[in-house]
């Protein structure tokens, strides 16, 4: 249970760091680029991946797709935290679990039971209520958490495909993906430095290192939690998603005074109910 709690904390802390960076005139692209440097180093020293095992037969198309998507979706996550806050962003990120579920239904023709269908319907309603635009604004801020939801959902599907490729250990594949993500993030950062005249700043390196530590910590402790609960993975699944929504909501409301309407609160509550139904469906 300790690993699960640490994974939840690391996930929420990443959002908190990006929320704090708004006060220091930082550049998200540079933070994300340096985040991958630290994550790569931690991945290398923690898992000791054998890169000699990586050959032309590895699923490079999936590696490249994830490597490109990760920094781009990460940028949308930062923008979402800035535009709509930690509460809605964390909830949208956790509701991304419905994307691979829908893919299993429509693409892989997986049979669904009643509990899973009810969970999906409640989750869809929750999403509509959480992303509902406030009547006093004309800006369509919902697009940011929506991209976060779809983006992380697609990434989750691709990571599941990597997990099926058992020729390579999962940490080795993760290291390769981080390498590609780092290259993409630095290309974007270099473009901004050249085209938009943004200077490299030490505070971006500092925040990037912090994000990298907690980003990797989230992955590491999540994997350890799954190993500890090997006979009951649904516990980790439910605990992680519900834990991040609850803790993220508490942090956003109490520490950053984020404003939510009654409809938004109902949406968050329904999101938790939807996750419960999805977990129950695993036992039926």
N, C-alpha and C positions, 0 to 999 in steps of 0.2 A: 504493500500500500504506500510505503514511503516513496518508491520510484514514481508511482502515479501522481502523488501530490507534487513532487519536484517537477515533473513534466508539465503539470498544469501551471505551476508558478512560473516556470521558464517561458511558457507560451504567453502568458499575460504580461510578464515583465517586458517582453519584446515590444508589445503595443505601448506600454507605459514609456519606454525609452523614446519611441518615435513621437509620442505625445509631448514629452519634455523638450525634444529637439526643436520644436517650433519656436521656443523662446530664444534660441541661440543662432538664428539665421544660418542654419546648416543646409547642406545639399543632399537630399535623400539618395541620389545616384552614387555619390562617393561613399556614403555610409554603407550602402548595400554592397558595393564593390569590396570595401575593406572587411565587411562582415564575412564574405566568402573566403578571404585570405585566412582569417582566424578559424573559421569552420573547417577549412581544408587542413590546416595544421593540426587541429584537435582530432579530426577524423584520422589523419595519418598516424599520429602518436597513440591514439586510443585503439584503433583496429589493426594497425600495421598491414594495410592492403598490399597484396602482391601484384603489382602492375604488370609483371611479366605474363600473368595469366590472361590479360586482356588482349584479344586478337581480333582479326577481321570478322570472326564469326559472332562476336558480341553484338547485342541488339543496339547498334549505333544509332539507328533511326529514332529509337525511343530515348536513348541518352541525349541526343541532340535536341529533341523536342522538349524534354524536361529542362535541359540546360538553358534553352531560350525562354521558356515560359516562366521559370522560377524568378529571375530578376525583374521581369516585366510585371508579373502579377504582384510581386513584392512592392513595386513602385505604386501600383494601384492600391495596395493595402495601406501604404503610408498616406496616400492622398485621401483614402476613405477615413482613416483615423482623424485626419485634419478636417475633413468636410463634415462628417456625421458623428465622429467620436468613437471611443473604444467599445462602448456597449453594442452598438449596431454592427460595427465591423467584426468584432469577435463572434457575435451571433451568426452573422452572414457566413463567416469563414467556417464555423462548425456545421451550419446547414448545408455546406458544400458536400457533405456525406451523401446527400440525396442524388447527386449527379452520377456517381458510380452505381448506385442502386437502380436508377432509371436506365443506365446503360446495360446493366445485367438483365433488366426486363425486356427492353426493346431490341438490343443488339445481340445479346447472348441467350435470349429466350429462356431465361431462368423463371421457374414457376414461383409465383408469389402467393402467400397465404393472406388471410383477411387482416391480420395484425399489421403486416407490412404495408398493405394498401391503405389502411386507416392512417398509419404513421405518415405515409407520403402525402395524403390529402391534408392532414393537420399541418404538416410541415409547409406545404404550399400556402395554406391560409396564413400561417405564422409569418412567412416571408413577406406576403403582401402587407400585413399589418406593421411589421417592423420597418419596412422600407417606405411606408406611406409618407408622401410629401406633406410637410407642414403647410397649412393654409396661408401663412403669412410670408411665404417665400416663393419666388418664381424660378429659382435655380433647381435643376434636376440633379440633386446630389445623389439620388438613389443609384445612379449609374456606377458609382465607385464601389459600393459594397456588392452590387450585382456582379460586376466583373470579378471581384474577389471570390464570390461564391462559385461562379462558373469556372474561373481559372484554377482554383484549388481543387475543385471537383475533377477537372480534366487531369491535373497533375496526379491526383490520387489514383485515377484509373491507370495512368502510365506507370506509376510506381508499382502497382499491383502486377502489371505485366512484367516488370523487371524481377519481381519476387518469384515469378514462375520460371524464370531463367536460372535454373539451379547449377549450371556449369560454373558460374562465378559466384563467390560469396557475396551476399547483399552489401556488406560494407565496402567492398571493392567497387561495385557498381555505383554506390553512393558517392565514393571519392571521385570517380570519373564524371559523374553528373555535376558535382561541385566545381570541378575544373572547368567544365564548359560554361557553367553559370558565371563563374568568375571572369572568364574571357568576355562573355556577352556584357556583363555589368561594366567592365573596364572600357569596352568599346563605346558604350553609351556615355560613360563619364568623360572619356577623351573627347568625344564629339561635343559635349557640353562645354568643356574647357576651351576647345578650339572655336566653336561656332558662337557660343553664348558668353565667352570670355569669363567663365567662372574659374576662380583660382582654387588650387588645392589647399585645403585648410586642415590644420592639425586637429581641430575639434571634430571634424568629420572622421578622422582616423580613430580618435578616442571612442566616439559613439559607435563607429563601425565595429571596433573590437568588442565593445559591450554587447552589441546585437549578435555578433558572431558567437560569443561565449554562450549566451542564453538560447540562441537559435539551435546550436549544436546540443546544448543541454536538454532542450525539449525533445530532440530526436533520440539522444542516448538514453534518457530515462524512460521514454515511451517504449523503446525496444526492450529495455530491462524489465519494465512492467509487464510486457507481453510474455517475456520469458518466465517471470515469477508466477503469472497467472496462465500458464500454458494450457491448463485444462479448462479454463473459463475465460476466453478472450473477450467475451461480451462485457465482462466487468470492466476491463480496460477501456473498451469502446465507449460504454455509457459514462464511466467515470471521467474520462478525458473530455468528451464533448459537453457534458452537463457541467463539469467542474469549471471549464473555461468560460462558459456562458455566465454562470453564477458569479464567479470571482471577477470576471471582466466587468460585469454589470455593477457589482459593489464598488470596484475601484473607480469606474467612470462616474458613478453617481455621487460617491462620498468624497473622493479626492479631487476630481476635475469638474464637479458640479454640472455634468452634462444634463441637458434637458430632454426628457422623454414625455410623450403624451400618454394618456391612458390607453390609447389604441396600441402604442408601441409596447407598453408593459404587458398587455394582453398577448401581443405577438411573441414576446420573449417567453411568457409562461407556456404558450402553445408549442413553442419550439422544444421546450423541455418535455412536454407531454409526447410530442412526436418522436423524440429520441427514445423515450420509454417504450413506446409501441414497437419501434424498430428492434430494440433489444429483446423484447418479449417474442417477437417473430422468429428470432434465432433459435428459440427453444421449441418451436412448434413444427 
